[in-house]
Amino acid sequence: MPVSVRLDNKTEELLEKAARLAKTTKSAMVKKSIEEYCVPIVKEKKLDMSELIRELIKDHPGSGRGDLASRSEEILRERFKRKR
């Protein structure tokens, strides 16, 4: 499942360096890091993954629009038309 994450420069540089030193990809490094961070939390709180995600993002509400994924192509086309 694709996930998009924005990193500050310092974190991105750290990720790139760690992946290079471990001779792996940034994606593999992120997956491993998430697993190592999340598994103990899930075990401790006995939450399923969807509950864990809700808990982690509760203070970051997002756009409030539930149609962004399903209408992404349409929304991008509208925005590109407005830029012209």
Secondary structure, 3 states (H helix, E strand, C coil): CCCCCCCCHHHHHHHHHHHHHHCCCHHHHHHHHHHHHHHHHHHHHCCCHHHHHHHHHCCCCCCCCCCCCCCHHHHHHHHHHHHC
